[in-house]
């Protein structure tokens, strides 16, 4: 059901249960921790201007409407099952595109400071769970004859890779001046309560039979099963050990509020690839090294003693390649690496070398696969209570200081109708006591960084930005 569906729906009642990982992001959400991922795209405004000079918002809305038949999740909302209380998707019978595609304008002179303030305010607001969990903001009045498009989608719908699915539908490699007409769509009726209860009972009753099938299959190939089980348990144990290590608090690991600040910057991808070759590492290692420099600058500015500090980060890992039959846009399919950034290291080359050794160790240990197996086991049990217990434990243990996401994006220029996209900066949600997040997306020869911070905990977000730039310059100067 998570894949493509016909534009015109049948009259059969529809619902689809959220996976363990998807539903966990609903459980993580509080008033102070809205769980949406977002991306800010900057465009050349000239091809989408009307005769009076204003942005042609109506054309963009028609274009979005024409794309939604490829993305059925974007016309669905969440309800919970009786008794169990597990979230499921149903079609939104009151879907209104104008609610989701919004329009605003920056005051003159429309500089970056005004855009950052507006994006921070939009990201501070939770999405309404009574409606499909996404918004698009069209922001005109930006200096340099540009406009911005801010996409905001709940993390229960997408991860860093799946979040590109909406953009892939809206954008094209060649300019398309006119939008296509939208196919007809009718919402499928919601299920009755008894149908949800019956599905839950059937799911619970099926679990023992599936377990017996799995044991019978294992008995037919004992040696292969033993080897696979040993590898999986070892990887799972390593991932769980990494995930329960406690960390020392830093100035940005404090209770956060509901308000956000944002910042962004772009670095040259070709130069990062040249550094990768020169330093015998990966582009992701270069990204982690410059983020280390940014965090180091921030911590030094706050007077933190770096010697002996085990500064831990979580790096989301795309698991779609490890799961057969997984389609883009079908919810979250990520695991994670836990590793320590060498923030006390003064030499930029040694920083990269230490990070490279750590990421190589994690690749060889299959830590991400082990964590993915753990989430699949929880998913197989179908226990919402077990998921909630895991979410609360993770929220209280805080086994990391920072999340750093790095997603490869398209390297050819893309267009929204006729308007060329100039840059694309992602932003992550903040979890409890995590006042800073860093996301990176490569696009058209650039590494586009997006930083988000709590308004009060990290008012000096620009120090991190300056530190990232300086760390990149230091690597280039080696």
HELIX and SHEET records of a PDB file:
HELIX    1   1 UNK A   20  UNK A   28  1                                   9    
HELIX    2   2 UNK A   46  UNK A   48  5                                   3    
HELIX    3   3 UNK A   57  UNK A   67  1                                  11    
HELIX    4   4 UNK A   68  UNK A   70  5                                   3    
HELIX    5   5 UNK A   72  UNK A   75  5                                   4    
HELIX    6   6 UNK A   97  UNK A  100  1                                   4    
HELIX    7   7 UNK A  112  UNK A  123  1                                  12    
HELIX    8   8 UNK A  164  UNK A  170  1                                   7    
HELIX    9   9 UNK A  193  UNK A  220  1                                  28    
HELIX   10  10 UNK A  222  UNK A  243  1                                  22    
HELIX   11  11 UNK A  269  UNK A  279  1                                  11    
HELIX   12  12 UNK A  283  UNK A  301  1                                  19    
HELIX   13  13 UNK A  320  UNK A  322  5                                   3    
HELIX   14  14 UNK A  348  UNK A  365  1                                  18    
HELIX   15  15 UNK A  367  UNK A  381  1                                  15    
HELIX   16  16 UNK A  384  UNK A  397  1                                  14    
HELIX   17  17 UNK A  461  UNK A  476  1                                  16    
SHEET    1   A 3 UNK A  16  UNK A  17  0                                        
SHEET    2   A 3 UNK A  87  UNK A  91 -1                                        
SHEET    3   A 3 UNK A  76  UNK A  80 -1                                        
SHEET    1   B 7 UNK A 101  UNK A 105  0                                        
SHEET    2   B 7 UNK A 134  UNK A 142  1                                        
SHEET    3   B 7 UNK A 146  UNK A 154 -1                                        
SHEET    4   B 7 UNK A  36  UNK A  44 -1                                        
SHEET    5   B 7 UNK A 419  UNK A 427 -1                                        
SHEET    6   B 7 UNK A 415  UNK A 416 -1                                        
SHEET    7   B 7 UNK A 171  UNK A 172 -1                                        
SHEET    1   C 6 UNK A 260  UNK A 268  0                                        
SHEET    2   C 6 UNK A 446  UNK A 454 -1                                        
SHEET    3   C 6 UNK A 436  UNK A 443 -1                                        
SHEET    4   C 6 UNK A 402  UNK A 407  1                                        
SHEET    5   C 6 UNK A 311  UNK A 318  1                                        
SHEET    6   C 6 UNK A 334  UNK A 341 -1                                        
END                                                                             
